[in-house]
Structure formats: C-alpha cells, structure tokens
Amino acid sequence: MSVLIALAVSIGGLAIAATWLFVVPLAFLGVQIWQGFVAWASFYHSGGKTAGLKNTVVCMTYGVIVGALSILLAGQLGMLGAFAAPVAVGIGAAVLVLGAHVGLLATIPASVYGFACVAGLILLKGLTPIDALVPTIASVVLGAIFGWASEYVGGLLTKKETAK
C-alpha cells in the first residue's frame, strides 16, 4: 500500500479512536479533541518519529505555560486599557522566540500551537489560565501520542505491502 493510503487508513482509524477517547471516557479530565488534533498535526509538522513526538510535547507544553502566563499578565496590565491583551500577547510571543535559544525549545511553531491552544480553551470555556493548564497539556500529550501511533501504524501498513 502506498504511504499516502497507509497514512489515510491509519490516521482515519485512529481519529475515530481518539475522538471517542477524548469525548467519552476521558471527558472528565476536560481534554479537548481539537487540542489533540493540533498536537497530532504538530507531530507531523515537527518531523514525526521520536524527535517529532519530543518536540511537540516539550514545545507545545512550553507554549501552553507561556500562553497561560501571558493571559495572567494581561489581567495585570489593566492600566493599558484595550492594549493590555495585545501587549501581553506580544511579550508572550517574544518569550516563545527567545526560548528557542534553548535547544529543547527550538521548535517555535509547536510552541505557538501550545500558546494558541491554551488561549483558545480559556476563551471558549471561560476557564482561568491556571485551570486550563492540565487539560491542555493532557490533550497535547495524547494528541502527540496519537500522531506517533498513526505514523507507526502507517509504516506497518506500508511495509506489509512492500514485503509481498
């Protein structure tokens, strides 16, 4: 089977499993399937394999923490009025980029995805930044694992066909 077809089968089947897992048995944790899918995409965007898994989990988690802190900062910048949130986001974005000087945090897009995921959950659910941390990080880890699993299963499907 071609790589594209193998990945389509693998990702499609695992997307069913992931959606069920996030929405039914793990719903009590507050995990979000959309955040999981962002992490899944980040896994592939970060190069896949073990490095993509590591970069996604580490950098997205870094982005989640910086994003939550940026939102907390916005609350402290009330004197700036309508500029409080934009200034806090700008500072957070700068911190994400500066963090890339540390090799482990060098995958800037994954960090941005994490920032966006926590901000999205806060805005959509009305959670505090602190309350959004655990469900967002859990969603990121699960999504990255599903990314890794989809690549692995896709590889197995491709090898089976090649071995014939």
C-alpha positions in Angstrom: 0.0 0.0 0.0 1.3 3.5 -0.8 2.5 5.7 2.1 -0.4 8.1 1.5 -3.1 5.4 1.5 -1.4 3.8 4.6 -1.4 7.1 6.5 -5.0 7.8 5.4 -6.2 4.4 6.8 -4.0 4.8 9.9 -5.0 8.4 10.7 -8.6 7.9 9.8 -9.0 4.8 12.1 -7.0 6.4 14.9 -9.0 9.7 14.6 -12.1 7.6 15.4 -10.5 6.1 18.4 -9.1 9.5 19.6 -12.4 11.3 19.2 -14.2 8.6 21.2 -11.4 8.5 23.9 -11.4 12.3 24.3 -15.2 12.7 24.3 -16.3 9.7 26.3 -14.0 8.1 28.8 -11.6 11.0 29.3 -14.1 13.8 29.2 -14.0 14.2 32.9 -10.4 15.4 32.6 -11.5 18.3 30.4 -9.3 17.2 27.5 -10.2 18.7 24.2 -10.2 16.8 20.9 -9.4 19.9 18.9 -6.3 20.4 21.0 -5.3 16.8 20.5 -5.6 17.2 16.7 -3.5 20.4 16.8 -0.8 18.3 18.7 -1.2 15.5 16.2 -0.6 17.9 13.3 2.3 19.4 15.2 3.9 15.9 15.5 4.0 15.7 11.7 5.0 19.3 11.3 7.8 18.7 13.7 9.2 15.9 11.6 7.5 12.9 13.1 9.3 10.0 14.6 10.7 10.2 18.2 12.0 13.7 17.6 8.6 15.0 16.4 7.0 13.5 19.5 9.5 15.0 21.9 9.5 18.4 20.1 5.7 18.5 20.1 5.2 17.6 23.7 8.0 19.8 25.1 7.5 22.9 22.9 3.7 22.8 22.9 3.8 22.5 26.7 6.2 25.4 26.9 3.8 27.4 24.7 0.9 26.4 26.9 2.7 27.7 30.0 3.8 30.9 28.3 0.3 31.4 27.0 -1.3 31.0 30.4 1.2 33.4 31.9 0.5 35.9 29.2 -3.2 35.9 29.9 -2.5 36.3 33.6 -0.2 39.2 32.6 -3.0 40.8 30.6 -5.1 40.9 33.7 -2.3 42.9 35.5 -1.9 45.4 32.7 -5.3 47.0 33.1 -3.8 50.4 33.0 -3.2 49.9 29.3 -6.9 49.5 28.6 -7.5 48.0 25.2 -3.8 47.4 24.8 -3.5 45.1 27.8 -4.1 41.9 25.9 -2.1 42.8 22.8 0.9 43.8 24.9 0.7 40.6 27.0 0.5 38.5 23.8 3.4 40.4 22.2 5.5 39.8 25.3 4.5 36.1 25.3 5.3 35.8 21.6 8.8 37.3 22.3 9.3 34.9 25.1 8.4 31.9 22.8 11.0 33.0 20.3 13.7 33.8 22.9 13.1 30.4 24.4 14.2 28.8 21.1 17.8 29.6 22.1 17.4 26.6 24.4 17.8 23.6 22.0 14.9 21.7 23.6 12.6 24.7 22.9 13.8 25.4 19.3 10.6 24.2 17.5 8.9 27.6 17.6 5.7 26.6 15.6 4.9 23.9 18.2 5.3 26.5 21.0 2.9 28.8 19.2 0.4 26.0 18.8 0.5 25.4 22.5 0.0 29.1 23.2 -3.0 29.2 20.9 -4.4 26.0 22.4 -4.5 27.3 26.0 -5.7 30.7 24.9 -8.5 29.0 22.9 -9.6 26.9 25.8 -9.7 29.9 28.1 -11.7 31.9 25.6 -14.1 29.1 24.7 -14.7 27.6 28.1 -14.2 30.7 30.3 -11.5 28.8 32.4 -8.9 30.6 34.4 -5.4 30.3 32.9 -4.4 28.0 35.8 -7.4 25.8 35.3 -6.7 25.5 31.6 -3.2 24.2 32.1 -3.8 20.5 33.0 -6.5 19.7 30.4 -4.5 21.5 27.6 -1.2 19.7 28.4 -3.0 16.4 28.7 -4.6 17.0 25.3 -1.2 17.8 23.8 0.4 14.7 25.2 -2.4 12.5 24.0 -2.6 14.1 20.6 1.2 13.8 20.1 1.0 10.1 21.1 -1.8 9.6 18.5 0.4 11.3 15.9 3.3 8.9 16.7 0.9 5.9 16.7 -0.6 6.9 13.3 2.9 7.2 11.8 3.9 3.8 13.3 0.8 2.0 12.0 1.1 3.7 8.6 4.6 2.4 8.4 3.5 -1.1 9.3 0.8 -1.0 6.6 3.3 0.2 4.0 5.9 -2.4 5.0 3.3 -5.2 4.7 2.5 -4.3 1.2 6.2 -3.9 0.3 7.1 -7.2 1.8 4.8 -9.1 -0.6 
